[in-house]
């Protein structure tokens, strides 16, 4: 069984017992994400697919926040040849690890 959900403006394919990394969410570690923060768009239950318009009625996902962390560093390097222009910049995205506990239809 899997589901397509929308969390913090991003869509994820989730399964029970797996974890996902999403943009930083409000809340403490071990906090449960409410139904207002997780929108279930599609549910596949061993071949029977339920598609929402825009969400699946009666479908809920139980998820908890495991930890808040920072992603890998991404380097942005700009250069214009023969002009002496070089610019190096780095970025680390703030992330939240979310564990999927249960998917109910």
N, CA and C atoms as a LAMMPS dump frame, in Angstrom:
ITEM: TIMESTEP
0
ITEM: NUMBER OF ATOMS
315
ITEM: BOX BOUNDS ff ff ff
-5.0000000000000000e+02 5.0000000000000000e+02
-5.0000000000000000e+02 5.0000000000000000e+02
-5.0000000000000000e+02 5.0000000000000000e+02
ITEM: ATOMS id mol type element x y z
1 1 1 N 0.843 -1.174 0
2 1 2 C 0 0 0
3 1 3 C 0.887 1.236 0
4 2 1 N 0.569 2.174 -0.888
5 2 2 C 1.291 3.436 -0.905
6 2 3 C 0.306 4.567 -1.128
7 3 1 N 0.773 5.787 -0.911
8 3 2 C -0.064 6.963 -1.091
9 3 3 C 0.792 8.098 -1.627
10 4 1 N 0.15 9.006 -2.337
11 4 2 C 0.77 10.246 -2.768
12 4 3 C 0.19 11.347 -1.876
13 5 1 N 1.055 12.051 -1.16
14 5 2 C 0.603 13.086 -0.225
15 5 3 C 1.291 14.398 -0.539
16 6 1 N 0.706 15.47 -0.042
17 6 2 C 1.301 16.789 -0.154
18 6 3 C 1.62 17.295 1.245
19 7 1 N 2.908 17.553 1.476
20 7 2 C 3.382 18.074 2.76
21 7 3 C 4.226 19.303 2.463
22 8 1 N 3.864 20.421 3.052
23 8 2 C 4.611 21.683 2.919
24 8 3 C 4.795 22.087 1.464
25 9 1 N 3.78 21.85 0.628
26 9 2 C 3.837 22.271 -0.767
27 9 3 C 4.549 21.32 -1.696
28 10 1 N 5.049 20.192 -1.201
29 10 2 C 5.727 19.204 -2.028
30 10 3 C 4.933 17.911 -2.013
31 11 1 N 4.997 17.15 -3.109
32 11 2 C 4.31 15.874 -3.191
33 11 3 C 5.314 14.741 -3.012
34 12 1 N 4.908 13.72 -2.243
35 12 2 C 5.765 12.575 -1.941
36 12 3 C 4.99 11.288 -2.13
37 13 1 N 5.687 10.236 -2.549
38 13 2 C 5.136 8.881 -2.551
39 13 3 C 5.594 8.244 -1.248
40 14 1 N 4.635 7.829 -0.419
41 14 2 C 4.976 7.318 0.904
42 14 3 C 4.47 5.899 1.078
43 15 1 N 5.131 5.177 1.964
44 15 2 C 4.721 3.841 2.388
45 15 3 C 4.896 3.754 3.886
46 16 1 N 4.164 2.84 4.496
47 16 2 C 4.211 2.669 5.952
48 16 3 C 5.605 2.215 6.375
49 17 1 N 6.131 2.833 7.432
50 17 2 C 7.427 2.45 7.97
51 17 3 C 8.615 3.142 7.339
52 18 1 N 8.408 3.927 6.304
53 18 2 C 9.513 4.629 5.658
54 18 3 C 9.56 6.072 6.102
55 19 1 N 10.689 6.714 5.879
56 19 2 C 10.832 8.117 6.26
57 19 3 C 11.125 8.953 5.022
58 20 1 N 10.767 10.227 5.089
59 20 2 C 11.008 11.16 3.999
60 20 3 C 11.649 12.417 4.561
61 21 1 N 12.323 13.151 3.688
62 21 2 C 12.915 14.429 4.049
63 21 3 C 12.132 15.521 3.333
64 22 1 N 11.634 16.48 4.08
65 22 2 C 10.847 17.571 3.535
66 22 3 C 11.428 18.895 4.013
67 23 1 N 10.943 19.986 3.433
68 23 2 C 11.373 21.296 3.906
69 23 3 C 11.057 21.424 5.388
70 24 1 N 11.773 22.3 6.081
71 24 2 C 11.628 22.446 7.526
72 24 3 C 10.181 22.711 7.906
73 25 1 N 9.67 21.893 8.836
74 25 2 C 8.303 22.018 9.327
75 25 3 C 8.3 22.588 10.731
76 26 1 N 7.227 23.282 11.084
77 26 2 C 7.034 23.762 12.441
78 26 3 C 6.684 22.574 13.323
79 27 1 N 7.196 22.557 14.526
80 27 2 C 6.875 21.485 15.464
81 27 3 C 8.114 20.902 16.096
82 28 1 N 7.912 20.298 17.257
83 28 2 C 9.001 19.682 17.993
84 28 3 C 9.226 18.255 17.51
85 29 1 N 10.362 17.688 17.922
86 29 2 C 10.656 16.295 17.632
87 29 3 C 9.63 15.42 18.355
88 30 1 N 9.19 14.359 17.73
89 30 2 C 8.159 13.416 18.193
90 30 3 C 6.756 14.015 18.155
91 31 1 N 6.574 15.146 17.497
92 31 2 C 5.234 15.71 17.324
93 31 3 C 4.539 14.998 16.167
94 32 1 N 3.236 14.802 16.299
95 32 2 C 2.448 14.136 15.267
96 32 3 C 1.92 15.192 14.302
97 33 1 N 2.074 14.922 12.996
98 33 2 C 1.549 15.847 11.992
99 33 3 C 0.05 15.647 11.862
100 34 1 N -0.706 16.722 11.905
101 34 2 C -2.154 16.647 11.826
102 34 3 C -2.647 16.462 10.408
103 35 1 N -3.943 16.185 10.287
104 35 2 C -4.556 15.969 8.983
105 35 3 C -4.566 17.25 8.153
106 36 1 N -4.485 18.414 8.802
107 36 2 C -4.478 19.669 8.057
108 36 3 C -3.131 19.92 7.387
109 37 1 N -2.065 19.267 7.842
110 37 2 C -0.736 19.47 7.269
111 37 3 C -0.356 18.408 6.256
112 38 1 N -1.077 17.269 6.235
113 38 2 C -0.798 16.183 5.298
114 38 3 C -2.058 15.955 4.468
115 39 1 N -1.996 16.291 3.178
116 39 2 C -3.138 16.111 2.282
117 39 3 C -2.925 14.859 1.443
118 40 1 N -3.85 13.904 1.525
119 40 2 C -3.746 12.647 0.791
120 40 3 C -4.377 12.847 -0.586
121 41 1 N -3.579 12.718 -1.643
122 41 2 C -4.047 12.948 -3
123 41 3 C -4.416 11.661 -3.716
124 42 1 N -3.755 10.55 -3.399
125 42 2 C -3.994 9.267 -4.063
126 42 3 C -3.625 8.153 -3.103
127 43 1 N -4.396 7.05 -3.139
128 43 2 C -4.094 5.872 -2.331
129 43 3 C -4.204 4.643 -3.216
130 44 1 N -3.18 3.784 -3.184
131 44 2 C -3.19 2.513 -3.906
132 44 3 C -3.161 1.397 -2.879
133 45 1 N -4.253 0.637 -2.793
134 45 2 C -4.372 -0.462 -1.832
135 45 3 C -4.399 -1.772 -2.596
136 46 1 N -3.227 -2.337 -2.881
137 46 2 C -3.059 -3.58 -3.632
138 46 3 C -3.845 -3.581 -4.941
139 47 1 N -3.704 -2.53 -5.719
140 47 2 C -4.335 -2.493 -7.036
141 47 3 C -5.585 -1.643 -7.123
142 48 1 N -6.299 -1.442 -6.033
143 48 2 C -7.469 -0.563 -6.086
144 48 3 C -7.02 0.856 -5.779
145 49 1 N -7.15 1.718 -6.776
146 49 2 C -6.629 3.078 -6.676
147 49 3 C -7.771 4.041 -6.384
148 50 1 N -7.581 4.886 -5.384
149 50 2 C -8.534 5.938 -5.047
150 50 3 C -7.862 7.279 -5.318
151 51 1 N -8.464 8.051 -6.219
152 51 2 C -7.912 9.347 -6.583
153 51 3 C -8.802 10.426 -6.005
154 52 1 N -8.213 11.398 -5.378
155 52 2 C -8.965 12.473 -4.756
156 52 3 C -9.238 13.62 -5.705
157 53 1 N -10.23 14.417 -5.348
158 53 2 C -10.543 15.605 -6.139
159 53 3 C -10.79 16.772 -5.195
160 54 1 N -9.848 17.448 -4.627
161 54 2 C -8.404 17.278 -4.717
162 54 3 C -7.825 16.275 -3.718
163 55 1 N -8.559 15.93 -2.631
164 55 2 C -8.031 14.959 -1.669
165 55 3 C -8.979 13.766 -1.579
166 56 1 N -8.451 12.637 -1.114
167 56 2 C -9.241 11.424 -0.95
168 56 3 C -10.053 11.545 0.344
169 57 1 N -11.362 11.39 0.229
170 57 2 C -12.235 11.511 1.392
171 57 3 C -12.039 10.326 2.327
172 58 1 N -11.822 10.602 3.598
173 58 2 C -11.679 9.552 4.598
174 58 3 C -10.284 8.961 4.727
175 59 1 N -9.359 9.33 3.871
176 59 2 C -7.999 8.802 3.943
177 59 3 C -7.164 9.683 4.865
178 60 1 N -6.428 9.065 5.768
179 60 2 C -5.558 9.795 6.685
180 60 3 C -4.187 9.145 6.726
181 61 1 N -3.204 9.949 7.059
182 61 2 C -1.83 9.484 7.201
183 61 3 C -1.341 9.903 8.58
184 62 1 N -0.791 8.952 9.323
185 62 2 C -0.215 9.244 10.621
186 62 3 C 1.299 9.352 10.455
187 63 1 N 1.847 10.531 10.779
188 63 2 C 3.281 10.764 10.6
189 63 3 C 3.818 11.543 11.799
190 64 1 N 5.068 11.253 12.156
191 64 2 C 5.71 11.958 13.26
192 64 3 C 7.029 12.567 12.792
193 65 1 N 7.404 13.668 13.427
194 65 2 C 8.671 14.332 13.136
195 65 3 C 9.773 13.601 13.9
196 66 1 N 10.784 13.141 13.171
197 66 2 C 11.883 12.4 13.788
198 66 3 C 13.002 13.346 14.209
199 67 1 N 13.431 14.24 13.289
200 67 2 C 14.499 15.17 13.616
201 67 3 C 14.518 16.338 12.64
202 68 1 N 15.143 17.415 13.06
203 68 2 C 15.4 18.571 12.208
204 68 3 C 16.889 18.572 11.885
205 69 1 N 17.233 18.769 10.624
206 69 2 C 18.627 18.711 10.215
207 69 3 C 18.871 19.637 9.041
208 70 1 N 20.121 19.689 8.601
209 70 2 C 20.501 20.472 7.437
210 70 3 C 20.978 19.523 6.346
211 71 1 N 20.653 19.848 5.103
212 71 2 C 21.037 19.017 3.966
213 71 3 C 22.495 19.194 3.593
214 72 1 N 22.889 18.528 2.528
215 72 2 C 24.249 18.63 2.03
216 72 3 C 24.5 20.027 1.474
217 73 1 N 25.746 20.455 1.503
218 73 2 C 26.096 21.772 0.999
219 73 3 C 26.102 21.752 -0.527
220 74 1 N 25.458 22.756 -1.109
221 74 2 C 25.428 22.928 -2.558
222 74 3 C 26.235 24.169 -2.884
223 75 1 N 27.245 24.014 -3.74
224 75 2 C 28.089 25.136 -4.122
225 75 3 C 27.586 25.747 -5.421
226 76 1 N 27.535 27.082 -5.446
227 76 2 C 27.159 27.826 -6.641
228 76 3 C 28.381 28.642 -7.035
229 77 1 N 28.912 28.379 -8.224
230 77 2 C 30.118 29.057 -8.678
231 77 3 C 29.827 29.75 -9.998
232 78 1 N 30.075 31.063 -10.045
233 78 2 C 29.854 31.842 -11.257
234 78 3 C 31.193 32.419 -11.702
235 79 1 N 31.39 32.444 -13.025
236 79 2 C 32.646 32.964 -13.562
237 79 3 C 32.4 33.524 -14.951
238 80 1 N 33.054 34.65 -15.232
239 80 2 C 33.053 35.203 -16.583
240 80 3 C 34.493 35.192 -17.067
241 81 1 N 34.726 34.516 -18.151
242 81 2 C 36.095 34.358 -18.596
243 81 3 C 36.69 35.679 -19.076
244 82 1 N 37.963 35.809 -18.826
245 82 2 C 38.78 36.966 -19.214
246 82 3 C 38.327 38.281 -18.583
247 83 1 N 37.477 38.251 -17.604
248 83 2 C 37.011 39.479 -16.956
249 83 3 C 37.45 39.567 -15.496
250 84 1 N 37.969 38.482 -14.963
251 84 2 C 38.401 38.482 -13.576
252 84 3 C 37.256 38.365 -12.586
253 85 1 N 36.093 37.955 -13.069
254 85 2 C 34.911 37.854 -12.203
255 85 3 C 34.723 36.405 -11.776
256 86 1 N 34.799 36.182 -10.473
257 86 2 C 34.508 34.865 -9.905
258 86 3 C 33.685 35.08 -8.645
259 87 1 N 32.669 34.284 -8.474
260 87 2 C 31.806 34.381 -7.296
261 87 3 C 31.467 32.969 -6.849
262 88 1 N 31.766 32.663 -5.588
263 88 2 C 31.48 31.353 -5.028
264 88 3 C 30.526 31.537 -3.86
265 89 1 N 29.461 30.758 -3.854
266 89 2 C 28.455 30.858 -2.815
267 89 3 C 28.018 29.444 -2.44
268 90 1 N 27.655 29.246 -1.188
269 90 2 C 27.199 27.937 -0.73
270 90 3 C 25.833 28.033 -0.08
271 91 1 N 25.132 26.906 -0.035
272 91 2 C 23.793 26.873 0.561
273 91 3 C 23.554 25.498 1.175
274 92 1 N 22.954 25.491 2.372
275 92 2 C 22.516 24.247 3.011
276 92 3 C 21.048 24.408 3.376
277 93 1 N 20.212 23.52 2.844
278 93 2 C 18.768 23.602 3.061
279 93 3 C 18.411 23.026 4.428
280 94 1 N 17.502 23.699 5.138
281 94 2 C 16.977 23.173 6.39
282 94 3 C 15.916 22.128 6.071
283 95 1 N 16.049 20.938 6.653
284 95 2 C 15.151 19.821 6.365
285 95 3 C 14.547 19.264 7.648
286 96 1 N 13.473 18.51 7.478
287 96 2 C 12.842 17.774 8.562
288 96 3 C 12.662 16.341 8.114
289 97 1 N 13.08 15.396 8.956
290 97 2 C 12.882 13.976 8.669
291 97 3 C 11.556 13.557 9.293
292 98 1 N 10.672 12.983 8.466
293 98 2 C 9.326 12.598 8.894
294 98 3 C 9.171 11.091 8.709
295 99 1 N 8.728 10.392 9.766
296 99 2 C 8.479 8.951 9.708
297 99 3 C 6.986 8.714 9.487
298 100 1 N 6.667 7.865 8.505
299 100 2 C 5.279 7.524 8.197
300 100 3 C 4.901 6.335 9.051
301 101 1 N 3.924 6.529 9.946
302 101 2 C 3.515 5.457 10.86
303 101 3 C 2.419 4.576 10.27
304 102 1 N 1.406 5.194 9.638
305 102 2 C 0.268 4.415 9.164
306 102 3 C -0.47 5.169 8.076
307 103 1 N -1.049 4.412 7.137
308 103 2 C -1.913 4.956 6.09
309 103 3 C -3.256 4.257 6.218
310 104 1 N -4.323 5.016 6.438
311 104 2 C -5.647 4.421 6.552
312 104 3 C -6.548 4.992 5.482
313 105 1 N -7.431 4.131 4.971
314 105 2 C -8.335 4.532 3.896
315 105 3 C -9.745 4.712 4.399
